[in-house]
Amino acid sequence: MTLDWLGLFPESIRLILLKLPKAMLDHLEEIRIREERPLEINAAGRHHFLDRDGGLSLHPGEAYKPTREDTRRLLDLISNHSLYTMEEELRKGFITIPGGHRVGLVGRTVLSGGRVEHIRDISGFNVRIAKEIRGAADEILPFLLDRKRGRVMHTLILSPPQQGKTTLLRDLARQISYGSWGNAQLQWPGLKVGIIDERSEIAGCQRGVPGFDVGPRTDVLDGCPKAEGMMMMIRSMSPDVLIVDEIGRPEDAEAVNEALHAGISVIATAHGSSIQDIGGRPALSALVQQRRFEMYAVLCRKGHERSYKLYDGGQRTLQTAGAGPPGGDAYA
């Protein structure tokens, strides 16, 4: 795994991180920087504080406390020295940087008409490291195939944050686009895949070119709102499969319906720990009640292990199994 993301940190914090064992650096999922408060990391689902020498601790009093200079320098680096050009990202509370990594931000909000217009006095950062894990979809993908009709089933992937949804989506796109899906006996052809990557996390595009391998027959709309992007992709690129992360708004559900009626398979994710959770969300409940999705995959994670449960459109359990080591969301 590349460690290019280390360049985003000010030298004081970067030197601390470089003192970690290589194996831990490779498994880092989150680095939390809070001004004048303990430096914290999440590696493979385990949280630790870091002292000045890169030592791990469960006691916050022993940790390095980033200074105001550290946080100002970090903000300067992640905004490429042009914070004013990132007003839209600041309004949403995060910045996506090259490589698909996402930096969550907290501070004082500035309101306009009762809505967040800006974040100022930024003093807290959650840097979430995007990962490409080939084979993350190996266990689940065979269940998503409708071999009789030569298509992928409409699928909704559910989990709470930081369980691996986006990592799974990325590998699904790659394998569906390449075809055969790692099993030459299937002789499954590669399909045209369209990714709506609103937060630049699935494909990790830089100047429109994916930084991750999402497959040879995959087209990406980068930085585009999900609902609008789905309609644009349907009209312009004739995908066989649409892939979209974290649906939840009414316009998202409407666009999913349009895609299904156009004969396009949809693989989407949403936050939730069960089908009942999303059934209680107004924007998604109609999709559940009308059985728009033919398959549900519910991910869960305990420590280093990730497992999944598969349900059909009628919410009947089809499969419960391990899904290999967690990738950590890239992000969710």
MOLIN-V242800 format. One record per pair of residues at least 24 apart in sequence whose C-alpha atoms are under 10 Angstrom apart, sorted by the first residue. I is the first residue (numbers start at 0). GAP is how many residues later the second one is. D is the distance in whole Angstrom. If there is no record, write none. Layout:
{{I/GAP/D} {I/GAP/D}}
//
This chain:
{{0/24/9} {0/25/6} {0/26/9} {0/130/8} {0/131/8} {0/132/9} {1/24/8} {1/97/10} {1/129/9} {2/126/10} {3/94/10} {3/95/9} {4/92/9} {4/93/9} {4/94/8} {4/95/10} {4/96/8} {4/122/10} {4/124/8} {4/125/9} {6/70/9} {6/71/10} {7/65/10} {7/66/7} {7/67/9} {7/68/9} {7/69/6} {7/70/6} {7/71/10} {7/72/9} {7/89/9} {7/119/10} {8/61/9} {8/62/9} {8/64/8} {8/65/6} {8/66/9} {8/67/10} {8/68/7} {8/69/8} {8/118/10} {9/59/9} {9/60/6} {9/61/8} {9/62/9} {9/63/6} {9/64/6} {9/65/9} {9/66/9} {9/67/8} {10/59/9} {10/62/9} {10/63/10} {11/40/9} {11/52/10} {11/54/9} {11/55/10} {11/57/10} {11/58/7} {12/26/9} {12/37/10} {12/39/9} {12/41/9} {12/51/9} {12/52/10} {12/53/8} {12/57/8} {12/58/10} {12/61/9} {14/37/9} {14/38/9} {14/39/8} {15/34/8} {15/35/8} {15/36/6} {15/37/6} {15/38/5} {15/39/9} {15/48/9} {16/24/9} {16/33/8} {16/34/10} {16/35/9} {16/36/9} {16/37/6} {16/38/10} {17/35/10} {17/36/8} {18/33/9} {18/34/7} {18/35/5} {18/36/8} {19/30/9} {19/33/9} {19/34/6} {19/35/7} {19/36/9} {20/33/9} {20/34/10} {25/103/10} {25/105/9} {26/102/9} {26/104/9} {26/299/10} {26/300/9} {26/301/9} {27/100/8} {27/101/7} {27/102/9} {27/103/10} {27/300/9} {28/72/10} {28/97/10} {28/98/8} {28/99/6} {28/100/5} {28/101/8} {28/102/9} {28/133/9} {28/298/8} {28/299/6} {28/300/8} {28/301/8} {28/302/9} {29/71/10} {29/72/10} {29/73/9} {29/95/10} {29/96/6} {29/97/5} {29/98/4} {29/99/6} {29/100/9} {29/132/10} {29/298/9} {29/299/10} {29/300/10} {29/301/10} {30/72/9} {30/94/8} {30/95/6} {30/96/5} {30/97/7} {30/98/8} {31/71/9} {31/72/9} {31/92/7} {31/93/6} {31/94/5} {31/95/6} {31/96/9} {32/31/10} {32/32/8} {32/33/7} {32/34/10} {32/37/9} {32/38/8} {32/41/9} {32/72/10} {32/90/8} {32/91/6} {32/92/5} {32/93/6} {32/94/8} {33/31/8} {33/32/7} {33/33/9} {33/34/9} {33/36/10} {33/37/8} {33/71/10} {33/72/9} {33/88/9} {33/89/6} {33/90/4} {33/91/6} {33/92/9} {34/30/7} {34/31/5} {34/32/6} {34/33/6} {34/34/9} {34/35/8} {34/36/6} {34/37/9} {34/87/9} {34/88/5} {34/89/6} {34/90/9} {35/28/9} {35/29/5} {35/30/5} {35/31/5} {35/32/7} {35/34/10} {35/35/9} {35/87/9} {35/88/10} {36/24/9} {36/26/8} {36/27/8} {36/28/5} {36/29/7} {36/30/9} {36/86/10} {36/87/9} {37/24/8} {37/25/5} {37/26/6} {37/27/5} {37/28/7} {38/24/6} {38/25/6} {38/26/6} {38/27/7} {39/24/9} {39/25/10} {39/86/9} {40/85/9} {40/86/9} {40/87/10} {41/86/9} {41/286/10} {42/261/10} {42/285/9} {43/259/7} {43/260/6} {43/261/9} {43/281/9} {43/282/7} {43/283/8} {43/284/7} {44/117/8} {44/118/9} {44/256/9} {44/257/8} {44/258/6} {44/259/7} {44/260/9} {44/281/9} {44/282/10} {44/283/8} {45/257/7} {45/258/9} {65/57/10} {66/56/10} {67/55/8} {69/53/10} {70/51/8} {70/52/6} {70/53/8} {70/54/8} {71/49/10} {71/50/8} {71/51/8} {73/51/9} {74/28/10} {74/30/9} {74/47/8} {74/48/9} {74/49/10} {74/50/9} {77/24/10} {77/25/8} {77/49/10} {85/32/10} {86/30/8} {86/31/7} {86/32/9} {87/29/9} {87/30/8} {88/29/9} {88/30/10} {88/110/9} {89/26/9} {89/27/8} {89/28/6} {89/29/6} {89/30/9} {89/32/10} {90/24/9} {90/25/6} {90/26/6} {90/27/5} {90/28/7} {91/24/8} {91/25/9} {91/26/8} {91/27/9} {92/25/9} {92/26/7} {92/32/10} {93/25/10} {93/31/9} {93/32/9} {93/33/10} {93/105/9} {94/32/9} {94/104/8} {94/105/10} {95/31/10} {95/32/10} {95/103/6} {95/104/7} {95/105/7} {95/108/9} {95/127/10} {96/30/10} {96/102/10} {96/103/8} {96/104/9} {96/107/8} {96/108/9} {96/109/9} {97/102/8} {97/103/9} {97/106/7} {97/107/7} {97/108/6} {97/109/9} {97/113/8} {98/30/9} {98/31/7} {98/32/9} {98/101/8} {98/102/8} {98/103/10} {98/104/8} {98/105/5} {98/106/7} {98/107/7} {98/111/9} {98/112/6} {98/113/8} {99/28/9} {99/29/8} {99/30/6} {99/31/9} {99/97/10} {99/99/8} {99/100/6} {99/101/4} {99/102/7} {99/103/7} {99/104/4} {99/105/7} {99/106/9} {99/110/9} {99/111/8} {99/112/9} {99/230/7} {99/231/9} {100/26/7} {100/27/6} {100/28/5} {100/29/5} {100/30/9} {100/98/10} {100/99/8} {100/100/7} {100/101/10} {100/103/8} {100/229/7} {100/230/8} {101/24/8} {101/25/6} {101/26/5} {101/27/7} {101/28/8} {101/97/8} {101/98/9} {101/99/7} {101/228/8} {101/229/7} {101/230/10} {102/24/4} {102/25/6} {102/26/9} {103/24/8} {127/34/9} {127/200/9} {127/201/8} {127/202/7} {127/203/7} {127/204/9} {128/72/10} {128/199/9} {128/200/8} {128/201/6} {128/202/8} {129/36/9} {129/37/8} {129/71/7} {129/72/9} {129/73/10} {129/74/8} {129/82/10} {129/197/9} {129/198/8} {129/199/7} {129/200/4} {129/201/7} {130/33/10} {130/35/9} {130/36/7} {130/39/9} {130/70/10} {130/71/10} {130/73/10} {130/81/9} {130/196/7} {130/197/8} {130/198/8} {130/199/6} {130/200/9} {131/34/10} {131/35/7} {131/36/9} {131/38/7} {131/39/8} {131/70/9} {131/71/10} {131/72/10} {131/79/10} {131/80/7} {131/81/8} {131/82/10} {131/195/8} {131/198/9} {132/34/7} {132/35/8} {132/37/8} {132/38/7} {132/79/10} {132/192/10} {132/193/9} {132/194/7} {132/195/10} {133/33/9} {133/34/9} {133/36/9} {133/37/6} {133/38/9} {133/40/9} {133/41/9} {133/79/9} {133/193/10} {134/33/9} {134/36/7} {134/37/9} {134/39/10} {134/40/9} {134/46/9} {134/47/9} {134/188/10} {134/189/9} {135/28/9} {135/31/7} {135/32/6} {135/33/9} {135/34/9} {135/35/6} {135/36/8} {135/187/7} {135/188/7} {135/189/8} {135/190/8} {135/191/8} {136/30/9} {136/31/6} {136/32/8} {136/33/9} {136/34/6} {136/35/6} {136/36/9} {136/37/9} {136/38/8} {136/44/9} {136/186/8} {136/187/9} {137/30/9} {137/33/9} {137/34/8} {137/37/9} {137/43/8} {137/44/8} {137/185/8} {137/186/9} {138/168/10} {138/169/9} {138/182/8} {138/183/8} {138/184/6} {138/185/8} {139/28/9} {139/32/9} {139/157/8} {139/168/8} {139/169/9} {139/170/8} {139/179/9} {139/181/9} {139/182/10} {139/183/8} {140/27/10} {140/30/10} {140/31/7} {140/34/9} {140/35/9} {140/40/8} {141/39/9} {141/44/10} {142/152/9} {142/154/10} {142/167/8} {142/175/9} {142/176/9} {143/123/10} {143/150/9} {143/151/7} {143/152/9} {143/153/10} {143/166/10} {143/168/10} {144/43/10} {146/39/9} {146/41/9} {149/38/8} {149/39/9} {149/41/10} {150/37/10} {150/38/10} {150/40/9} {150/89/8} {150/90/9} {150/112/10} {150/113/9} {150/114/7} {151/24/9} {151/39/9} {151/88/9} {151/89/7} {151/112/9} {151/113/6} {151/114/8} {151/115/9} {151/142/10} {152/88/9} {152/111/9} {152/112/6} {152/113/7} {152/114/8} {152/140/8} {152/141/6} {152/142/7} {152/143/10} {153/87/9} {153/88/9} {153/102/10} {153/106/8} {153/110/9} {153/111/5} {153/112/5} {153/113/6} {153/114/8} {153/137/10} {153/138/7} {153/139/5} {153/140/5} {153/141/6} {153/142/9} {153/159/9} {154/88/10} {154/110/8} {154/111/6} {154/112/5} {154/113/6} {154/114/8} {154/137/9} {154/138/5} {154/139/6} {154/140/5} {154/141/6} {154/142/7} {154/156/10} {154/157/9} {154/158/9} {155/88/10} {155/89/10} {155/90/10} {155/91/10} {155/110/8} {155/111/6} {155/112/5} {155/113/5} {155/114/7} {155/119/9} {155/132/10} {155/136/10} {155/137/7} {155/138/8} {155/139/7} {155/140/5} {155/141/6} {155/142/8} {155/155/10} {155/157/10} {156/88/9} {156/89/9} {156/110/8} {156/111/6} {156/112/5} {156/113/6} {156/114/9} {156/115/9} {156/117/10} {156/118/10} {156/138/9} {156/139/6} {156/140/5} {156/141/6} {156/142/7} {156/151/10} {156/153/9} {157/88/9} {157/110/9} {157/111/6} {157/112/5} {157/113/6} {157/114/5} {157/115/6} {157/116/7} {157/117/8} {157/119/9} {157/120/9} {157/138/7} {157/139/6} {157/140/5} {157/141/6} {157/142/9} {157/150/10} {157/151/10} {158/110/8} {158/111/7} {158/112/5} {158/113/5} {158/114/5} {158/115/7} {158/116/10} {158/138/9} {158/139/6} {158/140/5} {158/141/6} {158/142/9} {158/149/9} {158/173/9} {159/110/8} {159/111/5} {159/112/5} {159/113/6} {159/114/9} {159/138/9} {159/139/8} {159/140/8} {159/141/9} {159/169/10} {159/172/8} {160/109/9} {160/110/7} {160/111/8} {160/112/9} {160/139/10} {160/167/9} {160/168/7} {160/169/10} {160/170/7} {160/171/5} {161/138/10} {161/139/9} {161/164/9} {161/165/9} {161/166/5} {161/167/5} {161/168/8} {161/169/6} {161/170/6} {162/135/10} {162/136/7} {162/137/6} {162/138/6} {162/139/9} {162/143/8} {162/144/10} {162/163/7} {162/164/8} {162/165/5} {162/166/6} {162/167/9} {162/168/9} {162/169/8} {163/135/8} {163/136/9} {163/137/9} {163/142/9} {163/161/10} {163/162/6} {163/163/5} {163/164/4} {163/165/4} {163/166/7} {163/167/7} {163/168/8} {164/37/10} {164/80/8} {164/81/9} {164/103/9} {164/104/7} {164/105/9} {164/106/9} {164/132/10} {164/133/10} {164/134/8} {164/135/10} {164/161/10} {164/162/9} {164/163/8} {164/164/6} {164/165/8} {164/166/7} {164/167/7} {165/35/8} {165/36/6} {165/37/10} {165/78/9} {165/79/7} {165/80/9} {165/102/10} {165/103/8} {165/161/9} {165/162/8} {165/163/5} {165/164/5} {165/165/6} {165/166/7} {166/34/9} {166/35/7} {166/159/9} {166/160/6} {166/161/7} {166/162/6} {166/163/6} {166/164/8} {166/165/10} {167/34/9} {167/101/10} {167/131/10} {167/158/9} {167/159/8} {167/160/9} {167/161/8} {167/162/9} {168/26/10} {168/33/7} {168/34/10} {168/45/9} {168/74/7} {168/75/8} {168/76/8} {168/98/8} {168/99/8} {168/100/8} {168/160/10} {168/161/10} {169/25/9} {169/31/9} {169/32/6} {169/33/7} {169/34/10} {169/42/8} {169/43/8} {169/44/6} {169/45/9} {169/73/9} {169/75/10} {169/160/9} {170/31/9} {170/41/10} {170/42/8} {170/43/7} {170/44/9} {171/42/8} {171/43/9} {171/71/9} {171/95/9} {172/29/9} {172/30/9} {172/40/9} {172/41/5} {172/42/7} {172/43/10} {172/44/9} {172/45/7} {172/68/9} {172/69/9} {172/70/7} {172/94/9} {173/29/10} {173/38/9} {173/39/6} {173/40/4} {173/41/4} {173/42/8} {173/43/9} {173/44/8} {174/38/10} {174/39/8} {174/40/7} {174/41/10} {175/38/9} {175/39/8} {175/40/10} {175/41/9} {175/42/9} {175/64/10} {175/65/9} {176/37/7} {176/38/5} {176/39/6} {176/40/5} {176/41/6} {176/42/10} {176/63/10} {176/64/9} {177/36/9} {177/37/6} {177/38/6} {177/39/7} {177/40/9} {178/36/9} {178/37/10} {178/38/10} {189/25/9} {189/26/9} {189/27/7} {189/28/10} {189/50/10} {190/24/10} {190/25/9} {190/26/7} {190/27/8} {190/48/8} {190/49/6} {190/50/7} {191/24/9} {191/25/5} {191/26/6} {191/27/8} {191/45/9} {191/46/8} {191/47/5} {191/48/5} {191/49/6} {191/50/9} {192/24/6} {192/25/5} {192/26/6} {192/27/8} {192/40/10} {192/44/9} {192/45/9} {192/46/5} {192/47/6} {192/48/5} {192/49/6} {192/50/7} {192/71/10} {192/72/9} {192/73/10} {193/24/6} {193/25/5} {193/26/6} {193/27/8} {193/35/10} {193/36/8} {193/39/7} {193/40/9} {193/43/8} {193/44/8} {193/45/6} {193/46/8} {193/47/6} {193/48/5} {193/49/6} {193/50/9} {193/72/10} {194/24/6} {194/25/5} {194/26/6} {194/27/8} {194/31/9} {194/34/9} {194/35/8} {194/38/8} {194/44/9} {194/46/9} {194/47/6} {194/48/5} {194/49/6} {194/50/9} {194/72/10} {195/24/6} {195/25/5} {195/26/7} {195/27/8} {195/28/7} {195/29/8} {195/30/6} {195/31/9} {195/32/9} {195/33/6} {195/34/7} {195/35/10} {195/36/10} {195/37/8} {195/46/8} {195/47/6} {195/48/5} {195/49/8} {196/24/6} {196/25/5} {196/26/6} {196/27/7} {196/28/8} {196/29/7} {196/32/9} {196/46/9} {196/47/7} {196/48/7} {197/24/6} {197/25/4} {197/26/5} {197/27/5} {197/28/6} {197/29/10} {197/31/8} {197/46/8} {197/47/8} {197/48/10} {198/24/6} {198/25/8} {198/26/9} {198/27/10} {198/46/9} {198/132/10} {199/24/9} {200/44/9} {200/128/10} {200/129/6} {200/130/7} {200/131/10} {201/41/9} {201/42/9} {201/43/8} {201/127/10} {201/128/7} {201/129/9} {203/126/10} {217/24/10} {224/27/9} {225/25/9} {225/26/6} {225/27/10} {225/29/8} {225/30/10} {226/24/6} {226/25/5} {226/26/8} {226/27/8} {226/28/5} {226/29/8} {226/31/10} {227/24/8} {227/27/8} {228/26/9} {229/25/6} {229/26/8} {229/28/9} {229/29/7} {229/36/10} {230/24/7} {230/25/9} {230/27/8} {230/28/8} {232/26/10} {233/24/9} {233/25/7} {233/28/8} {233/30/8} {237/24/10} {237/26/9} {238/24/10} {238/25/7} {238/26/9} {238/27/10} {239/24/5} {239/25/6} {239/26/9} {240/24/5} {240/25/6} {240/26/7} {241/24/5} {241/25/6} {241/26/8} {242/24/5} {242/25/6} {242/26/9} {243/24/5} {243/25/7} {243/26/10} {244/24/5} {244/25/7} {244/26/10} {244/86/9} {244/87/9} {245/24/4} {245/25/7} {245/85/10} {245/86/8} {246/24/8} {246/36/9} {246/37/8} {247/30/9} {247/33/8} {247/34/9} {247/35/6} {247/36/6} {247/37/10} {248/32/9} {248/33/9} {248/34/6} {248/35/8} {249/31/10} {249/32/8} {249/33/5} {249/34/7} {250/32/8} {251/31/8} {251/32/9} {252/29/10} {252/30/6} {252/31/6} {252/32/9} {252/33/8} {252/34/7} {253/29/9} {253/30/10} {253/32/10} {253/33/9} {255/31/9} {255/36/9} {255/37/10} {256/30/8} {256/35/8} {256/36/10} {259/32/8} {259/33/9} {260/31/10} {264/28/10} {265/26/10} {265/27/8} {265/28/10} {266/26/9} {266/28/9} {266/29/10} {267/25/10} {267/28/10} {268/27/10} {268/28/9} {268/29/10} {268/63/9} {269/28/10} {269/62/9} {270/27/10} {270/61/8} {271/26/8} {271/27/9} {272/25/7} {272/26/8} {272/27/8} {273/24/7} {273/25/9} {273/26/10} {273/35/10} {274/36/9} {274/40/8} {275/39/10} {287/25/8} {287/26/9} {287/27/9} {288/24/9} {288/25/9} {289/24/10} {290/24/9} {298/24/9} {298/27/10} {299/26/9} {300/24/9} {300/25/7} {300/27/10} {301/24/9} {303/24/10}}
//
